[in-house]
Amino acid sequence: MKFASLSQIINSLFLSLTQADFSFGMKDFFDVVLISFLLYIAFLLIKRTHSTFIVTGALIFGSIYAIAKIFDLYLTRLLFQTIFPFFFFIVVVIFQREIRYFFEWLATWRLFSFLKRKSTLTETTINDIIASVQKFKETKTGALIVFPGRQTIDQFIYGGTGLFGRISLPLLLSIFDDSTPGHDGAVVIKDNRIEKFGVRLPLSEKFKSELMGTRHCAAVGISERSDAFTIVVSEERGIVSYTYKGKLTQTKEMIELKDALQEFLSDQIPDPTPGARWHAFFTRNTGLKISAAVIGICVWFGFAISAQSGVINKQITSTIEFKSVPKDFAVDLIAPKTISITLAGKNPDFKLLKEDSIKVTIDIQNNQTEGNQKMTLSESMIEYPQGLEIVSFTPHTVRYNVKKIENK
């Protein structure tokens, strides 16, 4: 078994780059933009779902397959080629939660802002929430309040009791009273109403409950998996904190908490002005957008090089010519007058090909008999540029007539 050396691989890549004849048009521009856009969505999904381990695993397996293909490792390639047909179904089964989350997130993404609902939390409701948190702080009563964002959290929460009660200070104080059965769970608030209480939330993957308490760990956990905003009050010390996008922030004053909550709520309503939308587009996740664009361009060049370096077939028609015709003689009645030749080569070689560089010449030096003649054609009679190969040609025989020219 013969292995390709690293220098041969590098030389082959360099040769492909130098010989490539790239033509980048408007269609290719939109192709790169679309690929970059899809990559950007994928990067956001990975970032928001903390699915870096999935990408790491895919890169490891992809690298192994690439190495096996480059160095022609037969057994490894056979193994991967056997697994690949089932790979899609394996991914769907294992990562069904992430895939579902992706489509739910895509449906509520900022690009489709016309689908988003507007927040209906009134100033009175916000004041009642802040006032209840102040009471919890003073009495060191543990509390956990969840405000879902644009994304649904139904797949992350479990348990709890539906209430759908209008928010008020007495209702919140009664729910988190130590004597009630649902005080250890979370309250989910939607549209000026308490949708559920006594809800269980997923724990954080980054923070340990032993270090920060189960209630805080759950608050961070739901904000890691969605764009929900949570308010959490410590039962031991009465410290008030809020979480958003996986970050836990402590607040000393209620005005800080109110400002953070109102900022979150206003973020759910898109700014209708075009200038604000464009500003948000260019200033948010700039690093991810640049990475997606760079990778999109590299992918396009990779496929372009692959297309350039791949062997293609092309059919060319050439006129049959004669040489070594005796003086005072001529060749006529040629049938057929042209020959169809199928050549194989790389795209750059065909780009440089000129029509007059393909010639079919019949040398009649050894057969100068006057009259009708028949000649069998061969590849040696066909002249073509270096770098191309003859796949086939037709016809294989030609008829012609050699006649003497009468001098007048």
N, C-alpha and C positions, 0 to 999 in steps of 0.2 A: 504494500500500500504506500503510495507516494504522498507526502505532506507538502503543502505550500509553505515556504518560509515567510517570516514576517517582512523581510525586505521585498520579496516578490509581491506580497499583498499591497504594500505601500506603493511600490512602483506601478502596479496595476491601477490603483486608485488615482495616482498622480497622472498617469497616461490618460485615464478616462476624463479627468478634469481638463487637461490640456487639449484633448482632441474633441471635447464636447462642443457642439454648436448650439448654444442656448438661444431660444427666441422667446422673449417674455412679453406677452401681449395683455390686453385688457382682460381676456378670459382667464389667463393665468393669475392675474392680480386678484380677481374675485375668488379664484380657487384657493389662493393662499389666505385671503381674509376669512373665508368660510372655515378652513381647517384651523386657523388660529382662534377663531371664535369658539369652535367646538372644544379645542384644547383648554381655552380659558374657562369654559363651563366645567370641564372635567377637573381642573385645578381647584376651582371653587368648591366643588363637591368634596374633593379629598380634604380640603382645608376645613370645611364645616363639619364633616362627619368624622374627622380624625382617622381617616382610612389610609394613613401613610404606609401601614404594614402591608396592605393589599398591593400597593404600587411597588413596594420593596420586593415582595414575593414575585410579582410579575416580571420585574426587571431581572431578578436572579435567574428565573427560568428562561427568560428571553435571551439573556447573555449566554447561558449554557447552550441553548439551541444555536445561537449565532456562532459560537466557537465550534460546535459540532459540524456546522455547515461549512465553515471556512476550512477546517482541517480534515473534512471528510471522514468524520467518526461515524461509521456505518451504524453500529448498534445504538448509539445515542440518538441519531437522527431517526432511526426506525421506531424507537420508543416514543419520541415526541410526535412523530407523524401518526402513530397509532392512537395517542391520547388526544390530539388536536380535534378530531371530529366530535368528541364528547366534551371538549373544554367549555363550550358555550353553556351547555346544560349544567355542568358542574358549577360554573360561576353563578348562574341564575339561582341554583338551589342554595349554595353557601351564602351568597350575598344578596338574598332576596330583600332583606330589610333595607340595605343600603340602596338597592335599585329602586325600591318603592319610595324611599326618602328622596332620591334624586328627582323623580318625576313630580312628587309633591312640591319639592323646592322649586323646580323649574316652572311649575304652574303659578307660583306666587312670586316669581323673581321680579326685580325692579323693572326689567324691560317690558313686562306685561302689567304696567301699573294701572291700566284701565280696569283690570280684574280685581284690584284690591278694594277691600271694604274700608271705609273711613272709621276712625275711632269714635266711639260714642260715649266715652267716659266724660261726664260733666265735671265742672269745677267743684260742685258739691260732693260728688262721689270721691274725687281725689282728696278733698279736704277730710272726708270721713275716714278714708284709708290712712292718711298721714296722722290723723288724730288717734286712731286705734293703735298705730305703731308706737306713737308717743306713750300711750298707756302701757303697752307691752314692755317698753323700755323701762318705765318707772317701776313697774311691778315685777320685772324680770320674768316675764311670761314668754315662753318659747312660741314662735310663730313662723309660718312659711307661706307666703302669698305669691302666686304665679300669675303673670300676665302674658298669655301667648302672643307671639308676633304674627308675621305673615304666614309662617309655617305651622302646620297642625302638629300637636304634641300627643295626639291620641295613641300613637303606636309606642310611645315611651312611658306613659303613665298607666297605672293599674290600680284597681280597688277604688274606694271612695263611694260617696253617696250623692246622687243628684239632688240639687236643691233649687236652682234657678230662682233664688230669692234676690230681691233688690238690695243693693249694698247699703248698709247703715252702720253707724258706730256700735249700737247695742248688739246687732247680729254678729259682727266680727268679734266683739269681746266675748260673747257667749260661745262661739265656736271654739275658740282657743282657751277657754276656761279649763283648768286642770281636771275638773270633775266630769267633763263631757268625753264620750268615747272617741271622738274624732279629732281631739286636740293635738295628737302627735303627727297627724298627716298634714298635707298641704291643701290650701284653698286655691281653686282655679277661678279667675275672674274674667268674664267676657261681657261686654256691652252693659255696663252698670249692674250686672247681676253676678251672684256667686253661682257658677255653674255646678261645681262639685266641692265637697270638703272631705277631709280624711283620705286624701289621695296619696299614693306611694309613688315616689319619683326614683329614677335610676341614679345610682351613686356615681360620683366623679371617677374618671379613669386616671386623673393626675394627682388628686389629693386623697389622702387616707383619712377615714373617719376617725381613727384613733387620735389624729393630730388636731382636727378642727371640728369634730362632732358630726354625727350622722345627719342632722338637719342642714348644716352648712354644706356637707358633702353632697347631699341631694340637690341643694340649690344650684351648686356649681355643675352638677351632673346634667340637669335638664338644660342649662344654658350652653353646655358643650355640644349637645345634640340638636339644638334648635336655636332660634333667635328669640326665645322667650326671655322676659325680664322678671327677676324674682326679688322679693324683699324677705330677709331672714332676720329674726331676732334671737339672740342667744339667751337660753334659759338660765345659764349660770351667772353671766355677768351683765346681761341686759344690753349687749352691744348690738347696734343696728348696722346691717350690711345689705348691699344689693349685688346681684350678679347679672352679667350680660356678656354674651360671647365668650363664656368660659372664664371670665375674670371676676374675682371677688373684691369688692371695694367697701371699706368701712366708712361710715358717716358719723360725725359728731353732732351735727345740727340737722333738724328736720327739714330746713330749707334746702339743704344739699340733696336730701333724698327726694324732695318734691321736684326740684329742678331736673334731677336725673330721670325721674318717672315721666315728667312732661316732655323731656327731650326724646325719650323712647317712644312715647305715644305720637308725638309730632312726626317722628321718623317713619311711622306707618302710613302717613298721608303724603303722597308724592307732591313735590313742588311743581305746579303746572307751568311755570315759566321755562321756556326752552333754554335760556342761559344757565339756569340752575341745574338742569338735567345734564347739559354738556359738561359743566364744571364737575359734577359728581362723576360723570363717566371717565374723565381724564385724571381725576385726583384719587379715586378709590382703587385699591388693589393694583397700583401701578406696576409693582414688581411682577405680579402674576401675568399682567397683560403683556409686558415686555418679553417675559419668558415664553409665553404662548406664541407671540409673533416670531421670535427667533427660532423656536422649534418648528413652527409652521413653514418658515422659509427653508430651513435645513431639510425638512421632509420633502418639500417640493424639489429642491436640488437633488436630493437622493434619488427620487423617482425619475427625475430628468436624466441623471447620469445613468441610471439603470436602463432607461429607454434608449439612451444614446449608445450605450455599450452593448446592448443586446443585438444578436444577429438577426437580421431581417432579410427577406427575399424580395427581389424586384425584377420585373420583366422588362426587357429592353429589345427593341427591334432594330436590326442593323442591315444595311444593304450589302449584298454579296459583290465582291470585287475580284478581278482576275489579274494575274501578273505572269510574266515570262511568255507573253503572247508573241509569236514570231512576226517579223517584219512583213508587211503586206498582208497580214491576216487580221481578222476581227472576230469577236465573240458576240453572238446575238442569240435570240430566242431562249433567254435564260428563264427557267421556271423551277422554283419561284425566284423572284428577284431579291427577296428579303428573308431573313431568318430570325426567329423569335428566341431570345436567350434569357434564361432565368439565372440571375446572379444572387449570391449570398454574401452578406458583409454587414458591417456596422453602419449606423446611420450617418456618422461624419464622413465615411468614405463615399457614400452615395451623394452627400451634399457637394462634394468636390468633383464629382463625376461629370465629364463633358461628353456630349453625344458623339463627337468625332473620335473619342478615345476607344470606342468599341468598334473593331474592324473584323470582318470575315473575308479572308483572302484565299483564293484558290490558285495554286501554282500549277500551271499546265506545262511546265518545262519538260517533263518526262512523258507527256501525252499530247503531242501537237498534231495528232491526226485530224485531217479535215473531215468535217461532217458532224453528225449528231453524236453527242457524248453524254455519259452519265458518270457522276462523281459522288462517292460516299464521303460525307463530311465528318470531321473529327475535331476534338478540342484543340489540337495543335494548330488548326487553321484559324482559330479565334484569338484575337489579340484584345486583352483587357487589362486594366490597371492593377497594380500590386495591392493586395489587401482584400481583393474580391475573389470569389470562387464560383466556378460554373456548376450549377445544380443540374440543369438540363437544357437542351435546345431542340428545336423542331423547325423544319423537317431535317432528316438525316441524309437525304440525297438531293441532288440538284441536277437538272438536265440543261444542256446548252449546246449551241452549234458553233463550230469553228469554220469560218469561210474565208476564202481568199478575196482580197480587195482587188478589183479590176482597175488597172491604171488607164486613164483616158488620155 
